[in-house]
């Protein structure tokens, strides 16, 4: 992970040739048994470009999230769907360095990433079927995503005139984090170090800089 | 709860569902496909040509005499064949490496195929797990869903087929819902979940490892 974030390692181009076959033979062996290659026909496919692979990765994560946040009760009583919760959170965490590495740190990916994480976090917060650890993990990812979007030069909040929907989404995410901070001290401490302190640092380094949230939006100040 | 990305994707799925109600039965749709595509469908393999020719004849026969399908099992078997033919003729004929790919035409054909898949699966959900002794040239003993997914996933995220993303995502969500709601498809639900997770985990691993960077490989086991 450290190497992934090392600025000296230049990322490959977005449209680099990948030419990879999915799923892997190892994974198919796990799912269908060792003899799958003798009995199955055409159950893998090739992806030529890295750009397609990344877009597809994101699409499938969204699809799998459906089993988590859907109101349909059928998903909540299925073991394999229940397992999707921790898996999706792990994948979202892995996505940050991937997006950064492949220069996708713009509104195309950051906004949906926060939106999806917010959906998951609210779902886990409101429903009793998720463990406390899982909820904490969801809040953690949301905090990291919000912190990331705040400091990235190309992020949608760091523009002259941020999009109103993006600002609204960000405020919703902050409210959700504030809610989580009241319930869980771990979440509160992380939010303080990653968001409150970062914002204060940002403001002190750049006097007069509006950190994207507008005036009178400091959650730490009682008006 | 689901007020963001998910609600939009679900809405897209609902629109697809509503579109189903304006469609004729699968057998008629497939027969229309036969009328439109069979003259231009040529393969370098004679066994494949012979197979498709024979299947087109059966499709036409059932269209003209729907009473030939008497039981639910016969309907499942027939729908399996329809899906096989549709995927072979439409989805497998999309040549992504073609530099002159007509994106608009391909997207229209693929959307039509996705609607056809949805409609046929809705009529007989158990067709997804069909593995019968069909003897088709391009099918093994895998369940039908395992054979269909790669044909759609290879289109997902392609730079020239951006229009298809929402529809394929909606279709995948529909599949997850169908396999979860049908008792006979419980095993498929677990395998489908593992398959999709393996695609993501494998892809992440492949992208990272291209630079020789080691990362944690998320192993998925049900």
HADDOCK unambig.tbl for C-alpha pairs under 7 A between the chains (distance, minus, plus):
assign (segid A and resid 22 and name CA) (segid B and resid 199 and name CA) 5.78 0.50 0.50
assign (segid A and resid 22 and name CA) (segid B and resid 202 and name CA) 6.98 0.50 0.50
assign (segid A and resid 23 and name CA) (segid B and resid 198 and name CA) 5.81 0.50 0.50
assign (segid A and resid 23 and name CA) (segid B and resid 199 and name CA) 4.81 0.50 0.50
assign (segid A and resid 23 and name CA) (segid B and resid 202 and name CA) 6.32 0.50 0.50
assign (segid A and resid 24 and name CA) (segid B and resid 202 and name CA) 6.29 0.50 0.50
assign (segid A and resid 27 and name CA) (segid B and resid 198 and name CA) 6.06 0.50 0.50
assign (segid A and resid 31 and name CA) (segid B and resid 191 and name CA) 6.22 0.50 0.50
assign (segid A and resid 31 and name CA) (segid B and resid 194 and name CA) 6.73 0.50 0.50
assign (segid A and resid 39 and name CA) (segid B and resid 140 and name CA) 5.59 0.50 0.50
assign (segid A and resid 39 and name CA) (segid B and resid 141 and name CA) 5.36 0.50 0.50
assign (segid A and resid 39 and name CA) (segid B and resid 142 and name CA) 6.94 0.50 0.50
assign (segid A and resid 40 and name CA) (segid B and resid 140 and name CA) 4.48 0.50 0.50
assign (segid A and resid 40 and name CA) (segid B and resid 141 and name CA) 5.43 0.50 0.50
assign (segid A and resid 40 and name CA) (segid B and resid 142 and name CA) 5.11 0.50 0.50
assign (segid A and resid 41 and name CA) (segid B and resid 138 and name CA) 6.62 0.50 0.50
assign (segid A and resid 41 and name CA) (segid B and resid 139 and name CA) 5.41 0.50 0.50
assign (segid A and resid 41 and name CA) (segid B and resid 140 and name CA) 4.58 0.50 0.50
assign (segid A and resid 42 and name CA) (segid B and resid 147 and name CA) 6.22 0.50 0.50
assign (segid A and resid 43 and name CA) (segid B and resid 146 and name CA) 5.79 0.50 0.50
assign (segid A and resid 43 and name CA) (segid B and resid 147 and name CA) 5.12 0.50 0.50
assign (segid A and resid 43 and name CA) (segid B and resid 150 and name CA) 5.96 0.50 0.50
assign (segid A and resid 44 and name CA) (segid B and resid 150 and name CA) 5.70 0.50 0.50
assign (segid A and resid 45 and name CA) (segid B and resid 150 and name CA) 5.37 0.50 0.50
assign (segid A and resid 45 and name CA) (segid B and resid 154 and name CA) 6.04 0.50 0.50
assign (segid A and resid 46 and name CA) (segid B and resid 154 and name CA) 6.55 0.50 0.50
assign (segid A and resid 47 and name CA) (segid B and resid 154 and name CA) 6.48 0.50 0.50
assign (segid A and resid 52 and name CA) (segid B and resid 157 and name CA) 4.70 0.50 0.50
assign (segid A and resid 52 and name CA) (segid B and resid 158 and name CA) 5.10 0.50 0.50
assign (segid A and resid 52 and name CA) (segid B and resid 159 and name CA) 6.65 0.50 0.50
assign (segid A and resid 53 and name CA) (segid B and resid 203 and name CA) 6.80 0.50 0.50
assign (segid A and resid 55 and name CA) (segid B and resid 157 and name CA) 5.01 0.50 0.50
assign (segid A and resid 56 and name CA) (segid B and resid 156 and name CA) 5.84 0.50 0.50
assign (segid A and resid 56 and name CA) (segid B and resid 157 and name CA) 4.91 0.50 0.50
assign (segid A and resid 57 and name CA) (segid B and resid 200 and name CA) 5.43 0.50 0.50
assign (segid A and resid 59 and name CA) (segid B and resid 169 and name CA) 6.54 0.50 0.50
assign (segid A and resid 63 and name CA) (segid B and resid 169 and name CA) 6.08 0.50 0.50
assign (segid A and resid 63 and name CA) (segid B and resid 172 and name CA) 6.74 0.50 0.50
assign (segid A and resid 63 and name CA) (segid B and resid 173 and name CA) 5.80 0.50 0.50
assign (segid A and resid 66 and name CA) (segid B and resid 6 and name CA) 6.26 0.50 0.50
assign (segid A and resid 66 and name CA) (segid B and resid 173 and name CA) 6.93 0.50 0.50
assign (segid A and resid 69 and name CA) (segid B and resid 1 and name CA) 6.97 0.50 0.50
assign (segid A and resid 69 and name CA) (segid B and resid 2 and name CA) 5.98 0.50 0.50
assign (segid A and resid 70 and name CA) (segid B and resid 2 and name CA) 6.66 0.50 0.50
assign (segid A and resid 74 and name CA) (segid B and resid 180 and name CA) 6.40 0.50 0.50
assign (segid A and resid 74 and name CA) (segid B and resid 181 and name CA) 6.53 0.50 0.50
assign (segid A and resid 75 and name CA) (segid B and resid 180 and name CA) 6.89 0.50 0.50
assign (segid A and resid 80 and name CA) (segid B and resid 190 and name CA) 5.51 0.50 0.50
assign (segid A and resid 80 and name CA) (segid B and resid 193 and name CA) 6.76 0.50 0.50
assign (segid A and resid 80 and name CA) (segid B and resid 222 and name CA) 6.66 0.50 0.50
assign (segid A and resid 115 and name CA) (segid B and resid 4 and name CA) 6.26 0.50 0.50
assign (segid A and resid 115 and name CA) (segid B and resid 5 and name CA) 6.68 0.50 0.50
assign (segid A and resid 116 and name CA) (segid B and resid 5 and name CA) 6.30 0.50 0.50
assign (segid A and resid 119 and name CA) (segid B and resid 1 and name CA) 6.42 0.50 0.50
assign (segid A and resid 119 and name CA) (segid B and resid 2 and name CA) 6.07 0.50 0.50
assign (segid A and resid 119 and name CA) (segid B and resid 4 and name CA) 6.50 0.50 0.50
assign (segid A and resid 122 and name CA) (segid B and resid 1 and name CA) 6.27 0.50 0.50
assign (segid A and resid 123 and name CA) (segid B and resid 1 and name CA) 5.54 0.50 0.50
